[in-house]
Amino acid sequence: MEQTYGKSMNQKTADIVIMNEVRASVARGEPLSRLLDPWVQASLNQRYPAILKFMPTNNETIYDKYVVKIDKETTAELKSFMAKLPGHVNVAMDGVTVLSKQKVSLPCSV
């Protein structure tokens, strides 16, 4: 795939774009490997020239660099929401498996 180079693409900008793509994939229930698909990468490169050199190369990198951050942000958001509710709140959650890893990053107690 031919790489094009833009003037404004850097690691910080690429991380924002890739994070948004990962959020969309997770929200739609798509596999993380979607970002490794050459057609998806070509589409991203068309929209954001020079992003290919910043793209993750395997599922583990996507998980460690982006999904863990999303998990921590979502957990903090949930804790903040629960803290605003009056009275005692009980929450039960089923586990989620991503890339054969089951993790709960933070206990959800307020």
Secondary structure, DSSP 8 states (H G I E B T S, - for coil): ------SS--HHHHHHHHHHHHHHHHHHT--GGGGG-HHHHHHHHHHSTT-GGGS--SHHHHIIIIIHHHHHHHHHHHHHHHHHSSS----------BTTB---SS----
